[in-house]
Amino acid sequence: SAAVLKSPKTRDADAESIANMKNVSEDVLRTITFRRDWMHRYGIMRAIVRNPRSPIDVTLSLILRLNAKDQKALSGDRNVPDAVRACARREVARKEA
């Protein structure tokens, strides 16, 4: 998977489908986050945040960039780590206050 991502022929849709996979390694997801042009796409960013295997240090910074609807959905998602869910819950409470 990492070799596919490094190929110049890899499209945004390919990166998004890989980010949505629940069985990819943490290194592959980290590789996706290193490409700026991919991280400007909202669908890829949302897929990285919602993936339970994504690195927490990357995920926590991306939560702030999600829209309110996705943050609220993430705050109740049991498939993501507790730290990610708690951060999303704090952001939802901060925006409502």
Backbone as a ProteinNet text record, in pm:
[ID]
protein_1_A
[PRIMARY]
SAAVLKSPKTRDADAESIANMKNVSEDVLRTITFRRDWMHRYGIMRAIVRNPRSPIDVTLSLILRLNAKDQKALSGDRNVPDAVRACARREVARKEA
[TERTIARY]
81.9	0	86	196.9	283.2	344.4	379.1	436.8	334.5	210.3	103.8	87.4	95	77.5	191.6	309.6	424.4	427.5	344.3	339.5	278.9	334.4	277.8	142.8	106	-22.1	-137.2	-107	-211.3	-298.5	-427.7	-522.3	-578.5	-651.1	-713.9	-815.6	-889.5	-991	-926.6	-809.7	-738.6	-694.6	-643	-598.5	-716.1	-830.4	-948	-998.1	-995.4	-1040.5	-943.9	-815.3	-718.8	-739	-766.4	-788.6	-914.7	-1010.6	-1134.4	-1119.7	-1014.7	-994.2	-959.3	-1021.8	-998.3	-880.5	-826.2	-719.9	-584	-565.4	-434.8	-349.8	-219.9	-131.1	-126.8	-79.5	-67.6	29.7	134.1	233.1	173.7	84	20.3	-67.1	-141.6	-225.7	-140.5	-28.4	62.4	120.8	148.3	199.4	98.2	-28.3	-133.2	-135.2	-117.5	-124.8	-5.4	103.6	220.2	202.1	107.4	84.7	-13.2	34.9	-49.2	-167.1	-144.3	-253.5	-367.3	-336.7	-442.7	-512.9	-440.6	-502	-587.6	-580.5	-670.5	-808.1	-818.5	-947.6	-1020.4	-1142.5	-1217.4	-1249.7	-1282.2	-1317.8	-1203.2	-1082.3	-965.5	-938.6	-948.6	-924.3	-1025.6	-1152.5	-1256.2	-1233.3	-1189.1	-1162.8	-1047.3	-944.3	-830.9	-876.9	-957.4	-1002.5	-1092	-1176.7	-1271.1	-1211.2	-1089.6	-1026.2	-970.1	-1007.8	-960.3	-809.9	-745.5	-602	-516.3	-577	-497.4	-421.8	-303.8	-223	-294.9	-298.2	-372.5	-313.3	-180.5	-121.2	-163	-182.6	-229.1	-378.4	-451.9	-597.3	-643.8	-579.1	-623.4	-614.2	-514	-502.9	-604.4	-646.1	-742.2	-885.8	-914	-1050.1	-1094	-1003	-1036.5	-1079	-1036.3	-1068.7	-1199.7	-1259.9	-1386.5	-1501.1	-1609	-1725.5	-1801.4	-1893.9	-1963.9	-2041.8	-2101.4	-2179.8	-2090.9	-1974.2	-1883.5	-1821	-1795.9	-1743.2	-1844.7	-1970.6	-2074.8	-2088.8	-2082	-2089.5	-1968.6	-1853.2	-1730.8	-1732.2	-1797.9	-1800.5	-1877.8	-1961.8	-2036.4	-1993.9	-1892.2	-1846.5	-1763	-1807.6	-1736.8	-1621.4	-1604.9	-1498.2	-1365.7	-1367	-1243.6	-1188.9	-1060.3	-1002.7	-1068.8	-1059.7	-1123.2	-1069.8	-941.9	-883.7	-942.8	-965	-1023.8	-1167.9	-1240.7	-1380.5	-1391.7	-1303.1	-1305.7	-1272.2	-1177.2	-1141.9	-1258.7	-1325	-1441.1	-1553.4	-1570.8	-1674.3	-1645.1	-1516.7	-1477.7	-1504.3	-1474.6	-1497.8	-1646	-1728	-1873.9	-1923.3	-1877.4	-1920.6	-1870.8	-1750.9	-1695.8	-1775.1	-1817	-1893.5	-2035.9	-2091.9	-2227.6	-2234.6	-2124.5	-2124.1	-2106.1
-119.7	0	125.7	122.7	240.9	269.4	165.1	183.8	242.6	204.5	258.5	407.3	447.2	588.1	675.1	618	695.3	708.9	634.6	642.3	776	839.5	967.1	950.7	828.6	805.2	784.2	783.6	764.4	889.4	870.2	982	1007.1	1116.8	1151.6	1046.4	994.6	892.8	765.5	731.2	612.8	634.8	752.2	783.6	782.8	832.6	833.4	692.2	605.3	467.7	393.4	420.7	359.1	412.6	541.3	600.4	546.2	503.5	446.9	302	234.9	94.4	81.2	-12.5	-31.9	-125.1	-189.5	-286.1	-240.3	-112.8	-62.6	-29.2	-25	2.1	152	181	319	397.4	330.7	397.3	444	366	404.3	527.6	529.6	645.2	769.7	750.4	861.8	914.6	824.4	864.5	950.9	916.9	996.9	1137.4	1147.8	1279.8	1367.9	1309.1	1389.1	1460	1416.3	1480.1	1595.2	1716.9	1834.7	1841.4	1806	1814.8	1719.4	1606.8	1516.2	1566.3	1628.1	1672.9	1797.5	1860.3	1971.5	1921.7	1794.2	1735.3	1692.6	1742.4	1718.2	1569.9	1500.4	1358.4	1273.6	1303.1	1227.7	1259.1	1386.5	1426.5	1359.9	1358.6	1297	1147	1082.8	938.2	906	989.2	968.6	980.1	1079.9	1100.9	987	936.4	832.2	692.4	677.4	546.5	513.5	399.9	365.9	339.1	311.5	283.2	406.1	519.9	637.9	684.8	742.8	788.7	900.7	889	984.4	1123.9	1135.5	1269	1343.4	1273.4	1336.4	1364.8	1271.3	1282	1398.6	1421	1526.4	1664.3	1687.1	1817.8	1833	1722.7	1729.1	1748.9	1713.1	1727.1	1872.7	1963.7	2105.8	2154.3	2085.6	2126.9	2068.5	1975.5	1915.7	2013.3	1996.3	2081.8	2031.9	2111.2	2082.8	1951.8	1921.8	1798.8	1675.6	1677.3	1563.2	1553.8	1666.9	1664.5	1603.7	1637.7	1582.8	1432	1387.3	1243.9	1171	1233.9	1172.8	1162.6	1256.9	1255.4	1136.6	1074.8	957.5	828.5	834.4	716.7	626.6	502.8	409.5	338.7	359	292.3	368.3	491	570.2	564.4	591.4	589.4	692.6	666.9	753.4	896.1	913.2	1047.4	1128.7	1065	1133.3	1170.3	1078.5	1104.9	1217.5	1219.1	1324.2	1460.6	1464.8	1590.7	1642.7	1554.4	1594.8	1643.8	1577.6	1619	1758.2	1786.3	1920.1	2027.3	1997.3	2094.6	2122.2	2018.8	2037.3	2123.9	2096.9	2176.8	2320.1	2340.5	2475.4	2555.6	2492.1	2562.6	2591.7	2505.9	2528.9	2635.1	2655.8	2754.1	2894.4
0	0	0	71.5	76.9	-59.5	-132.8	-266.4	-362.4	-347.9	-432.5	-406.6	-282.1	-248	-299.3	-311.5	-358.7	-510.1	-578.7	-723.3	-766.8	-868.2	-914.1	-984	-1018.7	-1085.2	-987.3	-859.8	-759.8	-754.1	-767.2	-768.6	-629.3	-616.1	-489.1	-446.8	-541.7	-510.9	-457.1	-510.1	-460.1	-315.4	-287.8	-151.7	-54.7	-100	-12.9	15.1	-84.8	-62.6	30.2	19.5	110.9	251.9	265.9	398.2	463.6	383.9	438.5	481.8	438.3	473.5	621.2	686.9	829.9	857.6	755.1	777.9	724.4	700.3	656.1	778	757.3	869.9	901.4	1019.3	1064.9	977.6	928.6	844.2	711.8	656.3	530.3	551.5	659.6	689	716.9	782.9	808.1	676.4	583	451.8	377.6	388.8	325.4	384	515	578	543	495.9	457.8	323.9	242.9	113.2	130.6	113.2	133.4	38.5	-86.9	-184	-149.6	-87.7	-45.2	80.3	170.1	295.3	276.5	160.6	131.3	89.7	58.4	22.7	149.8	166.7	289.6	308.3	202.5	213.4	264.3	219.9	265.9	412.1	447.3	585.8	680.4	639.6	722.5	735.4	627.4	630.7	724.5	726.3	816.9	961.7	991.1	1129.6	1175.3	1088.2	1127.9	1127.9	1077.8	1074	1213.1	1271.2	1405.6	1413	1300.9	1301	1273.5	1250.5	1219.2	1343.5	1323.5	1437.5	1514	1643.9	1725.8	1716.8	1709.8	1703.6	1577.3	1468.9	1344.6	1352.2	1407.5	1412.2	1497.5	1610.5	1700.7	1636.2	1555.4	1490	1376.5	1318.1	1208.1	1255.6	1379.2	1431.6	1426.9	1450.8	1450.6	1312.6	1207.6	1071.2	1020.2	1093.8	1051.7	1074.5	998.2	1022.1	1145.3	1192.3	1318	1311.2	1198.2	1183.8	1200.5	1137	1148.1	1286.8	1350.7	1487.1	1582.7	1564.4	1650.9	1629.1	1503.5	1474.9	1531.9	1525.6	1576.6	1729	1793.8	1940.4	1996.5	1914.9	1960.3	1893.7	1809.4	1735	1825.3	1846.2	1934.1	1864.4	1733.2	1659.5	1664	1710	1717.1	1859.3	1878.6	2013.9	2107	2236.6	2335.5	2330.7	2305.7	2300.8	2185.5	2073.8	1958.2	1988.4	2045.8	2080.6	2182.3	2280.7	2382.8	2323.2	2232.4	2167.7	2084	2012.9	1933.8	2024.2	2136.9	2232	2287.5	2317.3	2366.1	2261.6	2135.9	2029.3	2010.6	2018.6	2005.2	2120.9	2242.5	2358.6	2347.6	2294.4	2280.9	2178.6	2071.5	1967.8	2011.9	2097	2144.5	2251.9	2322.5	2432.4	2382.2
[MASK]
+++++++++++++++++++++++++++++++++++++++++++++++++++++++++++++++++++++++++++++++++++++++++++++++++

